[in-house]
């Protein structure tokens, strides 16, 4: 019986390019939706760009354009990348839309009217240098739980614990590196605890979450749910909160609403009923997400939907992160690979096949090992699946005018068909369990059976003595090609389309996998289906990714070899160096000097120093340095230079002249303190 499904992927952030890590999720979701459609269900794939928030506003400002222009350009780039990877969205929209604004206000009003909000004055971190309140992602500091440094102000990437920005240890502004101050502001909070009992029941429903995910969420529920701050102070690119001055919805409120608003846009254009999707118990809503955003999709989001009377997710399918050769993606090693870089060198079918062969339906991380990638694609996709079609179909053209004959009726042929049909239910079962790796394994087993049959029957020898028997062998092998392509169609829609074209048949359905009824069919000319991957091409992808680092967006160079440690010095020599904390009170470019910035440093007790520092390539706008507390050599003998007298030296480090950072000394250190 046909069921209605609405399936989503997490919304890609419209502040950068799609990379291979993103594609784990979109390929997985696409395979799922294509399978549901393939077996006859009414399935719809909704997605949109997540287009709001401070990062987008700041990136647009840096480029000298409006945020709307930035997200529009990124949207077009994303659409092309997804299309070229054969991601078949039914609709790909944007959260910066009138529909999303309408539904964000609907959800907000339902929360207010239901008594689930509270307005209170809070102290929030404020950067005096950048003149702005600092949202969670614009704070960096030490996790209050596991003590990992350089974590965001809302969730730790190491231990996955959540906390408030005020709990972050040793916070600093991620824009300028300065310690922020506390400043009062009035915000709107959602009383998430009001939904505690509902959420406890919701997460326990069978099939809703994977076991590991459910246990994770139950830990948060056991600890008690915190009120959720949904307000962000201007400047902020987003939707204004009705009735509040210069305050906006936090991006995590309006981003998941993009699932709903995209459906509304899609339903309107297609003449469908929106209510049948989001106000109906008959539609199964499935969210496919990464494990880094579980909290938002299993607590905040169902609470919002419950408040607004919208359909709750039937399933939240969590996948792991992508590693490359066993490690996190790395820009310096060339393993942080953009979708477009891959497309410039390799067929996207290769990545779809490889990911499918690794996707288990669990939240375990998926490793892209380059050697394994080449070997698996060549051994399974090329040598088994493509090879079968590449041998049988051209043989029919060469020897029988491109027309199939009758299927053989001998016991060997009957046994082959029976054995293949035993695998087909297992393929379906594994698709349904999201265990795509096992589905691919079963399909490859079918290809193995067909290849062995073709090899053992040896039609190239049989055609000399019994042409009809040789044609029958090729006819059965060609039917096997159709079976394999029909089963593989959710994973490789392009390959399935090529087979449909060559076999001169209508688009295949799931039933075609079982049919074995293709006889006396006139075939169209055979075209090459896919080529073997060569490792040297994969190496080119890696090298091209390293080159990306030298572009405007990824201005990071490969680390240079560590300089040898200098000769030893006596302690009495070292102790003569007086290192002091200094605050930069003024910073200016030095005219006619390509490397120098002139710094005025407060070294305590009203004492200031003038220092010329060769850091201009790293700080073309020296104003960003003002307010920073750094470390200087305070007892260096003044040096007369062409541009004036330099009264000390500041400490800096980095891989190159254009990648330097100043050695900092944040609060509670103060100007004049000795560094010891």
Helices and strands as residue ranges (DSSP letters): E 4-9, H 20-38, E 42-49, H 54-63, H 67-84, E 91-94, H 98-113, E 117-127, E 132-133, G 136-138, E 139-142, E 151-152, G 165-167, E 169-173, E 181-190, G 192-195, H 196-204, H 211-223, E 228-229, E 231-233, E 247-249, H 251-254, H 257-270, H 275-278, E 283-290, G 291-293, H 294-295, I 296-300, H 301-308, E 315-319, E 322-324, E 327-328, H 339-343, H 348-356, E 366-368, H 370-376, I 377-386, H 387-400, H 411-432, H 436-457, H 459-462, H 467-488, H 493-503, H 512-515, H 535-548, H 571-574, E 579-589, E 597-602, E 608-613, G 622-625, E 629-633, E 639-641, E 644-646, E 649-650, E 652-653, E 661-662
